[in-house]
Amino acid sequence: MTQILDVPGGEGSRRRKVAFAAFIGTTVEWYDFYIYSTAAALIFSHTFFPPSTNPLSGLLGSFAAYGVGFFARPLGGVIAGHFGDRIGRKRVLVSSLILMGVSTLLTGLLPTYAVAGLWATVLLVLLRLLQGIATGAEWGGASLLSVEHATPRNRGLLGSFTQIGSAAGMLLASGTFLAVRASVSADAFAAWGWRLPFLFSIVLIAIGIFVRLRIDEPEAFLRAKADGKIRRFPVAQVIRHHPRGLLVTIGLRLAQPAMYAILTTYALSYLVLKRGDATMALTAVLTGSAAAIVATPLWALLSDNIGRRAPAVFGILGIGILVWPFFLFLDHGDLAYLPLVVAVALGVFDAAVYGPGAAWFSEQFPIEVRYSGVSIGYQVGTLISGGLTPFIATWLFSVGDGSPWLISGYISFYAVLSLIAAYAAQDPVREIRAAAAGAGSVPLNAKDPA
């Protein structure tokens, strides 16, 4: 048995403060990341790319630029993992917020293709690259901040506050876009209104930095540093000595992010092509994100009691099955029910996988390489699935002559791989609870500080 988290947990008020800081920071980061994905589906194809008579051409270009952010995320994970495992979690997290804020603000100030030509496209891709690096640095540190401050009995629950930030960021991003679209004409929104959510980001970034500067490093990291357990090259260590943890984490990050990208990004453009409007899809993303905010900590709490694997397997199976009737519904169903459908998909199946994730991934790695292992595994898996899914789905839709069934098969294939990873992953919850019942602190493994 390898990984039982090695922290005694801080005082209750301190843990709540850290959980709030993780939630606020990830909400801001994901708001910035998701306003880009929303704009990519609705605006960027005809704003930053050459005019084309084929709407799929501009959309493919827009989603390719969107995917660049995901390609950059493993790089952000490697950089953050190296420094996070050497100098601590806090400074890396503050730096990631600053980088995200600057790149998002500049995106809102970019000239269009009509003004700057190809330079507009190049700058858009470059800023998306910086967004991806910032996001890759964010998640691992924020999740460890929560989990390493937790007690043995509530690591899933406290870790879920990082996960809630993703849904809250999507909720805030979709709500901001809906508010702007409702406040200005369609022409004004296409001309300049889409920029407002990007410019608003600077306020959120300032709040996030203020909150993060007021938190402390986890005691587990400080203790490992004092005991001389810090590695000079933690990334190399995790690749050489913990390949199983990396592969398991990557595998668990396939089905859920891919389906999430379908529900929150690709469905917007799909409805524009099939039904001529995506307004109801934006509303559905709002309701789905709200459902995920409520459901994610509940699934995480359940995982603290019965283990991480059972909720995840339930969610993965649901994703692999749901994707087939989902496209049938988009083609022929009453879109008034779309918010309910997305709420069930995100609140029941997606949250069952995502909720326990922060704690579960942390349990695959020892303290001295944990930031590196969690970040690299999480971001590589998300790149393969979530980052490429809108582009691949658009391509499959094209080669399938407008049929969505190749897309459904693609998501179901990822579900099979995630199921294999779920059964290969270590699930030490029962051992954690048994050890916690007899001791005040629980080491992650024999090599970790007690």
DRENLUM-940363 format. One record per residue (C-alpha): residue in three letters; chain; x, y, z. Coordinates in Angstrom, 1 decimal. Example, Ala and Ser with C-alpha at 12.3 -4.5 7.8 and 13.67 -1.06 7.14 Angstrom:
// residues 2
   r c     c1     c2     c3
 Ala A   12.3   -4.5    7.8
 Ser A   13.7   -1.1    7.1
This chain:
// residues 450
   r c     c1     c2     c3
 Met A    0.0    0.0    0.0
 Thr A    1.5    3.4   -0.9
 Gln A   -0.5    6.5   -0.3
 Ile A   -2.3    7.6    2.8
 Leu A   -2.1   11.3    3.2
 Asp A    0.4   12.5    5.7
 Val A   -1.2   15.4    7.4
 Pro A   -2.7   15.8   10.8
 Gly A   -4.9   18.7    9.6
 Gly A   -5.0   22.2   11.0
 Glu A   -7.5   23.9   13.2
 Gly A  -11.1   24.2   11.9
 Ser A  -11.0   27.9   11.2
 Arg A   -7.7   27.6    9.4
 Arg A   -9.0   24.7    7.2
 Arg A  -12.1   26.7    6.3
 Lys A   -9.9   29.7    5.4
 Val A   -7.7   27.5    3.1
 Ala A  -10.7   25.9    1.5
 Phe A  -12.2   29.3    0.8
 Ala A   -8.9   30.5   -0.7
 Ala A   -8.7   27.4   -2.9
 Phe A  -12.3   28.0   -4.0
 Ile A  -11.9   31.7   -4.8
 Gly A   -8.7   31.2   -6.7
 Thr A   -9.9   28.3   -8.8
 Thr A  -13.2   30.2   -9.5
 Val A  -11.3   33.1  -10.9
 Glu A   -8.9   31.0  -12.9
 Trp A  -11.7   29.0  -14.4
 Tyr A  -13.8   32.0  -15.1
 Asp A  -10.9   33.3  -17.2
 Phe A  -10.4   30.0  -18.9
 Tyr A  -14.1   29.5  -19.7
 Ile A  -14.9   32.9  -21.0
 Tyr A  -12.4   32.0  -23.7
 Ser A  -14.1   28.7  -24.5
 Thr A  -17.5   30.4  -24.6
 Ala A  -16.2   33.1  -26.9
 Ala A  -14.5   30.5  -29.1
 Ala A  -17.8   28.8  -29.7
 Leu A  -19.8   32.0  -30.3
 Ile A  -17.5   34.8  -31.5
 Phe A  -13.9   34.0  -32.3
 Ser A  -14.5   32.0  -35.5
 His A  -15.5   35.2  -37.4
 Thr A  -13.6   37.7  -35.3
 Phe A  -10.0   36.4  -35.3
 Phe A   -9.9   34.2  -38.4
 Pro A  -10.1   34.7  -42.1
 Pro A  -13.7   34.9  -43.6
 Ser A  -14.9   31.7  -45.1
 Thr A  -18.1   30.5  -46.8
 Asn A  -17.9   27.2  -44.8
 Pro A  -18.9   27.9  -41.1
 Leu A  -17.0   24.7  -40.0
 Ser A  -13.7   26.1  -41.3
 Gly A  -13.7   29.1  -38.9
 Leu A  -15.1   26.9  -36.1
 Leu A  -12.2   24.4  -36.5
 Gly A   -9.7   27.3  -36.4
 Ser A  -11.4   28.7  -33.3
 Phe A  -11.4   25.4  -31.5
 Ala A   -7.8   24.7  -32.5
 Ala A   -6.8   27.9  -30.8
 Tyr A   -9.0   26.9  -27.8
 Gly A   -7.1   23.6  -27.7
 Val A   -3.7   25.4  -27.6
 Gly A   -4.6   26.3  -24.0
 Phe A   -4.9   22.7  -23.1
 Phe A   -1.6   21.8  -24.8
 Ala A    0.1   24.4  -22.6
 Arg A   -1.4   23.0  -19.4
 Pro A    1.0   20.1  -19.0
 Leu A    3.9   22.6  -19.4
 Gly A    2.3   24.7  -16.7
 Gly A    1.9   21.6  -14.6
 Val A    5.6   20.7  -15.0
 Ile A    6.8   24.2  -14.1
 Ala A    4.5   24.5  -11.2
 Gly A    5.1   21.0  -10.0
 His A    8.9   21.6   -9.9
 Phe A    8.7   24.8   -8.0
 Gly A    5.7   23.8   -5.9
 Asp A    7.5   20.7   -4.6
 Arg A   10.6   22.8   -3.9
 Ile A    9.6   26.2   -2.6
 Gly A    6.0   25.6   -1.7
 Arg A    2.4   25.8   -2.9
 Lys A    1.5   29.4   -2.0
 Arg A    3.9   31.4   -4.2
 Val A    3.3   29.3   -7.2
 Leu A   -0.5   29.8   -6.9
 Val A   -0.2   33.6   -6.6
 Ser A    2.0   33.6   -9.7
 Ser A   -0.5   31.6  -11.7
 Leu A   -3.3   34.0  -10.8
 Ile A   -1.2   37.0  -12.0
 Leu A   -0.3   35.3  -15.3
 Met A   -3.9   34.3  -15.9
 Gly A   -5.2   37.8  -15.2
 Val A   -2.7   39.6  -17.5
 Ser A   -3.3   37.2  -20.4
 Thr A   -7.1   37.3  -20.1
 Leu A   -7.2   41.1  -19.9
 Leu A   -5.0   41.4  -23.0
 Thr A   -7.3   39.0  -24.9
 Gly A  -10.1   41.5  -24.2
 Leu A   -8.0   44.3  -25.8
 Leu A   -6.9   42.4  -28.9
 Pro A   -7.5   43.9  -32.4
 Thr A   -9.7   41.8  -34.7
 Tyr A   -8.7   40.0  -37.9
 Ala A  -10.3   42.8  -39.9
 Val A   -7.9   45.3  -38.2
 Ala A   -4.7   43.4  -37.7
 Gly A   -4.9   40.4  -40.1
 Leu A   -2.9   37.3  -39.2
 Trp A   -1.3   39.1  -36.3
 Ala A   -4.7   39.1  -34.5
 Thr A   -4.8   35.3  -34.8
 Val A   -1.2   34.9  -33.7
 Leu A   -1.7   37.1  -30.6
 Leu A   -4.9   35.2  -29.7
 Val A   -3.1   31.9  -29.8
 Leu A   -0.2   33.3  -27.8
 Leu A   -2.4   34.6  -25.0
 Arg A   -4.3   31.3  -25.0
 Leu A   -1.0   29.6  -24.5
 Leu A   -0.2   31.8  -21.5
 Gln A   -3.7   31.0  -20.1
 Gly A   -3.0   27.3  -20.4
 Ile A    0.3   27.6  -18.6
 Ala A   -1.5   29.5  -15.8
 Thr A   -4.3   26.9  -15.5
 Gly A   -1.8   24.0  -15.6
 Ala A   -0.1   25.6  -12.6
 Glu A   -3.3   26.3  -10.7
 Trp A   -5.2   23.1  -10.2
 Gly A   -2.6   20.9   -8.6
 Gly A   -1.5   23.5   -6.1
 Ala A   -5.0   24.5   -5.1
 Ser A   -6.1   20.9   -4.6
 Leu A   -3.1   20.1   -2.5
 Leu A   -3.7   23.3   -0.5
 Ser A   -7.1   22.0    0.6
 Val A   -6.2   18.3    0.9
 Glu A   -3.0   18.8    2.9
 His A   -4.7   21.0    5.4
 Ala A   -7.6   18.5    5.9
 Thr A   -8.1   15.8    8.5
 Pro A   -8.0   12.2    7.5
 Arg A  -11.8   12.1    7.6
 Asn A  -12.6   15.0    5.4
 Arg A  -10.0   15.1    2.7
 Gly A  -12.5   14.4   -0.1
 Leu A  -14.8   17.1    1.2
 Leu A  -12.1   19.8    1.6
 Gly A  -10.5   18.9   -1.7
 Ser A  -13.9   19.4   -3.4
 Phe A  -13.7   23.1   -2.8
 Thr A  -11.1   23.2   -5.5
 Gln A  -13.4   21.2   -7.8
 Ile A  -16.4   23.5   -7.0
 Gly A  -14.3   26.4   -8.3
 Ser A  -14.5   24.9  -11.8
 Ala A  -18.3   24.9  -11.8
 Ala A  -18.4   28.3  -10.2
 Gly A  -16.1   29.7  -12.8
 Met A  -18.2   28.3  -15.6
 Leu A  -21.4   29.6  -13.9
 Leu A  -19.8   33.1  -13.6
 Ala A  -18.5   33.0  -17.1
 Ser A  -21.8   31.9  -18.7
 Gly A  -23.8   34.3  -16.5
 Thr A  -21.5   37.2  -17.5
 Phe A  -21.9   36.4  -21.2
 Leu A  -25.7   36.0  -20.9
 Ala A  -25.9   39.4  -19.1
 Val A  -23.9   41.2  -21.7
 Arg A  -25.9   39.6  -24.6
 Ala A  -29.1   40.6  -22.9
 Ser A  -27.9   44.2  -22.4
 Val A  -26.7   45.0  -25.9
 Ser A  -27.8   44.3  -29.5
 Ala A  -26.4   41.4  -31.4
 Asp A  -24.3   43.7  -33.6
 Ala A  -22.9   45.5  -30.5
 Phe A  -22.1   42.2  -28.8
 Ala A  -20.2   40.9  -31.9
 Ala A  -18.4   44.2  -32.3
 Trp A  -17.3   45.0  -28.7
 Gly A  -19.7   43.5  -26.1
 Trp A  -17.8   40.1  -26.0
 Arg A  -14.8   42.0  -24.7
 Leu A  -16.5   43.0  -21.4
 Pro A  -16.3   39.6  -19.7
 Phe A  -12.5   39.6  -20.4
 Leu A  -12.0   43.1  -19.0
 Phe A  -14.1   42.3  -15.9
 Ser A  -11.5   39.6  -15.1
 Ile A   -9.1   42.1  -13.6
 Val A  -11.4   42.7  -10.7
 Leu A  -11.7   39.0   -9.9
 Ile A   -7.9   38.5  -10.2
 Ala A   -7.3   41.2   -7.6
 Ile A   -9.7   39.6   -5.2
 Gly A   -8.1   36.2   -5.7
 Ile A   -4.6   37.4   -5.1
 Phe A   -5.7   39.2   -1.9
 Val A   -7.3   36.0   -0.5
 Arg A   -4.3   33.8   -1.5
 Leu A   -1.7   36.1    0.1
 Arg A   -3.4   35.6    3.5
 Ile A   -3.0   31.8    3.7
 Asp A   -0.1   29.6    5.0
 Glu A    1.8   26.7    3.5
 Pro A    0.5   23.2    4.6
 Glu A    2.3   21.8    7.6
 Ala A    2.9   18.6    5.7
 Phe A    5.1   20.4    3.1
 Leu A    6.9   22.5    5.8
 Arg A    7.6   19.3    7.8
 Ala A    8.9   17.5    4.7
 Lys A   11.1   20.4    3.9
 Ala A   12.5   20.5    7.5
 Asp A   13.2   16.8    7.3
 Gly A   15.2   17.2    4.1
 Lys A   12.8   15.3    1.9
 Ile A   12.6   18.0   -0.8
 Arg A   13.8   16.6   -4.2
 Arg A   16.1   18.6   -6.5
 Phe A   14.2   17.4   -9.6
 Pro A   10.8   16.2   -8.5
 Val A    9.4   15.9  -12.0
 Ala A   12.1   13.4  -12.9
 Gln A   11.5   11.6   -9.6
 Val A    7.8   11.2  -10.2
 Ile A    8.2   10.0  -13.8
 Arg A   10.9    7.5  -12.8
 His A    9.4    6.1   -9.6
 His A    5.7    6.7   -9.8
 Pro A    4.6    5.9  -13.4
 Arg A    1.5    4.0  -12.2
 Gly A    0.2    7.0  -10.3
 Leu A    0.7    9.2  -13.4
 Leu A   -1.0    6.7  -15.7
 Val A   -3.9    6.2  -13.3
 Thr A   -4.4   10.0  -12.9
 Ile A   -4.3   10.5  -16.7
 Gly A   -6.8    7.7  -17.2
 Leu A   -9.2    9.1  -14.7
 Arg A   -9.0   12.4  -16.5
 Leu A  -10.4   11.1  -19.9
 Ala A  -14.2   10.5  -19.8
 Gln A  -15.3   13.3  -17.5
 Pro A  -13.4   16.3  -19.1
 Ala A  -14.4   15.1  -22.6
 Met A  -18.1   14.9  -21.7
 Tyr A  -17.8   18.2  -19.9
 Ala A  -16.3   19.8  -23.0
 Ile A  -19.3   18.4  -25.1
 Leu A  -21.8   19.8  -22.6
 Thr A  -20.4   23.2  -22.0
 Thr A  -18.5   24.1  -25.2
 Tyr A  -19.2   21.9  -28.2
 Ala A  -23.0   21.9  -27.7
 Leu A  -23.1   25.6  -28.2
 Ser A  -21.7   25.4  -31.7
 Tyr A  -23.6   22.2  -32.4
 Leu A  -26.9   23.9  -31.6
 Val A  -26.0   26.9  -33.8
 Leu A  -25.4   24.5  -36.7
 Lys A  -28.4   22.3  -36.1
 Arg A  -31.0   24.5  -34.6
 Gly A  -29.7   28.0  -35.4
 Asp A  -29.3   29.4  -31.9
 Ala A  -27.3   28.6  -28.7
 Thr A  -29.0   30.9  -26.2
 Met A  -30.7   27.9  -24.5
 Ala A  -27.4   26.1  -24.3
 Leu A  -25.9   29.0  -22.4
 Thr A  -28.8   28.9  -20.0
 Ala A  -28.3   25.1  -19.7
 Val A  -24.6   25.6  -18.8
 Leu A  -25.7   28.0  -16.1
 Thr A  -28.2   25.5  -14.5
 Gly A  -25.7   22.6  -15.0
 Ser A  -22.9   24.5  -13.3
 Ala A  -25.2   25.4  -10.4
 Ala A  -26.2   21.8  -10.0
 Ala A  -22.5   20.8  -10.0
 Ile A  -21.7   23.3   -7.3
 Val A  -24.2   21.7   -5.0
 Ala A  -23.5   18.1   -6.0
 Thr A  -19.7   18.1   -6.1
 Pro A  -19.1   18.3   -2.3
 Leu A  -21.8   15.8   -1.7
 Trp A  -20.1   13.2   -3.9
 Ala A  -16.8   14.1   -2.3
 Leu A  -18.3   13.6    1.2
 Leu A  -19.7   10.2    0.1
 Ser A  -16.2    9.2   -1.1
 Asp A  -14.8   10.1    2.4
 Asn A  -17.1    7.3    3.7
 Ile A  -17.3    4.6    1.1
 Gly A  -14.1    5.2   -0.9
 Arg A  -13.3    7.2   -4.1
 Arg A  -13.8    4.4   -6.6
 Ala A  -17.5    3.6   -6.3
 Pro A  -18.8    7.2   -7.0
 Ala A  -16.3    7.5   -9.9
 Val A  -17.3    4.2  -11.5
 Phe A  -21.0    5.2  -11.3
 Gly A  -20.2    8.6  -12.9
 Ile A  -18.0    7.1  -15.7
 Leu A  -20.7    4.5  -16.6
 Gly A  -23.3    7.3  -16.7
 Ile A  -21.2    9.4  -19.0
 Gly A  -20.5    6.5  -21.4
 Ile A  -24.2    5.8  -21.7
 Leu A  -25.7    9.4  -21.5
 Val A  -23.7   10.7  -24.5
 Trp A  -25.8    8.6  -27.0
 Pro A  -29.3   10.0  -26.2
 Phe A  -27.8   13.4  -25.5
 Phe A  -27.2   14.1  -29.2
 Leu A  -30.5   12.7  -30.2
 Phe A  -32.1   15.1  -27.8
 Leu A  -30.1   18.0  -29.3
 Asp A  -31.3   17.1  -32.8
 His A  -35.0   16.5  -32.1
 Gly A  -35.8   17.2  -28.4
 Asp A  -37.7   20.2  -26.9
 Leu A  -34.8   22.5  -25.9
 Ala A  -36.8   23.9  -23.1
 Tyr A  -35.7   20.8  -21.2
 Leu A  -32.0   21.2  -22.1
 Pro A  -31.2   23.0  -18.8
 Leu A  -32.6   20.0  -16.9
 Val A  -30.7   17.5  -19.0
 Val A  -27.4   19.3  -18.5
 Ala A  -28.1   19.7  -14.8
 Val A  -28.5   16.0  -14.4
 Ala A  -25.4   15.3  -16.5
 Leu A  -23.2   17.7  -14.5
 Gly A  -24.7   17.3  -11.1
 Val A  -25.1   13.5  -11.1
 Phe A  -22.5   11.9  -13.4
 Asp A  -19.8   14.5  -13.9
 Ala A  -19.7   15.5  -10.2
 Ala A  -19.5   11.9   -9.1
 Val A  -16.2   11.6  -10.9
 Tyr A  -14.9   15.1  -10.4
 Gly A  -15.9   15.6   -6.7
 Pro A  -13.5   13.0   -5.1
 Gly A  -10.8   13.8   -7.6
 Ala A   -8.6   16.2   -5.7
 Ala A   -8.2   13.8   -2.7
 Trp A   -8.0   10.7   -4.9
 Phe A   -5.2   12.0   -7.1
 Ser A   -3.3   13.2   -4.1
 Glu A   -3.5    9.7   -2.6
 Gln A   -1.5    8.3   -5.5
 Phe A    1.8   10.2   -4.7
 Pro A    4.1   10.9   -1.7
 Ile A    4.5   14.4   -0.4
 Glu A    8.0   15.1   -1.9
 Val A    6.7   14.7   -5.5
 Arg A    2.9   15.2   -5.0
 Tyr A    2.6   18.6   -6.7
 Ser A    4.5   17.3   -9.8
 Gly A    2.6   14.0   -9.9
 Val A   -0.9   15.5   -9.5
 Ser A   -0.3   18.4  -11.8
 Ile A    1.3   16.4  -14.7
 Gly A   -1.2   13.5  -14.5
 Tyr A   -4.2   15.8  -14.3
 Gln A   -3.1   18.2  -17.0
 Val A   -1.9   15.5  -19.5
 Gly A   -5.2   13.7  -19.1
 Thr A   -7.2   16.9  -19.5
 Leu A   -5.2   17.8  -22.6
 Ile A   -6.0   14.4  -24.3
 Ser A   -9.7   14.6  -23.4
 Gly A  -11.1   18.0  -22.7
 Gly A   -8.7   20.1  -24.8
 Leu A   -9.0   18.1  -28.0
 Thr A  -12.7   17.2  -27.7
 Pro A  -14.3   20.3  -29.3
 Phe A  -11.9   20.1  -32.3
 Ile A  -12.2   16.3  -32.7
 Ala A  -16.0   16.4  -32.3
 Thr A  -16.2   19.1  -35.0
 Trp A  -14.0   17.0  -37.3
 Leu A  -16.0   13.8  -36.5
 Phe A  -19.3   15.7  -37.2
 Ser A  -17.8   16.8  -40.6
 Val A  -16.5   13.4  -41.7
 Gly A  -19.8   11.8  -40.5
 Asp A  -21.8   14.0  -42.8
 Gly A  -23.6   15.7  -39.9
 Ser A  -24.2   12.6  -37.8
 Pro A  -23.2   12.8  -34.1
 Trp A  -22.7    9.0  -33.6
 Leu A  -19.0    9.0  -34.1
 Ile A  -18.8   11.7  -31.4
 Ser A  -20.8    9.5  -29.0
 Gly A  -18.5    6.5  -29.8
 Tyr A  -15.4    8.7  -29.1
 Ile A  -16.7    9.6  -25.6
 Ser A  -17.7    6.1  -24.8
 Phe A  -14.2    4.9  -25.7
 Tyr A  -12.8    7.3  -23.1
 Ala A  -15.3    6.0  -20.6
 Val A  -13.9    2.5  -21.0
 Leu A  -10.3    3.7  -20.5
 Ser A  -11.4    5.7  -17.4
 Leu A  -13.1    2.6  -15.9
 Ile A   -9.8    0.7  -16.3
 Ala A   -7.9    3.5  -14.5
 Ala A  -10.5    3.6  -11.7
 Tyr A  -10.0   -0.1  -10.9
 Ala A   -6.2    0.3  -11.2
 Ala A   -6.0    3.3   -8.8
 Gln A   -5.3    3.0   -5.1
 Asp A   -8.3    3.7   -3.0
 Pro A   -7.0    4.0    0.6
 Val A  -10.1    5.6    2.3
 Arg A  -10.9    2.7    4.6
 Glu A   -7.3    2.4    5.7
 Ile A   -7.2    6.1    6.3
 Arg A  -10.3    6.0    8.5
 Ala A   -9.0    3.0   10.4
 Ala A   -5.7    4.6   11.0
 Ala A   -7.3    7.9   12.0
 Ala A   -9.4    6.1   14.6
 Gly A   -6.3    5.0   16.4
 Ala A   -3.9    7.9   15.9
 Gly A   -3.9   11.7   15.6
 Ser A   -2.0   11.8   12.3
 Val A   -1.8    9.5    9.4
 Pro A    1.3    9.1    7.3
 Leu A    0.9    8.8    3.5
 Asn A    3.3    6.0    3.4
 Ala A    6.3    4.6    5.2
 Lys A    8.6    7.2    3.7
 Asp A    6.5   10.2    4.7
 Pro A    6.8   12.1    7.9
 Ala A    4.3   11.0   10.6
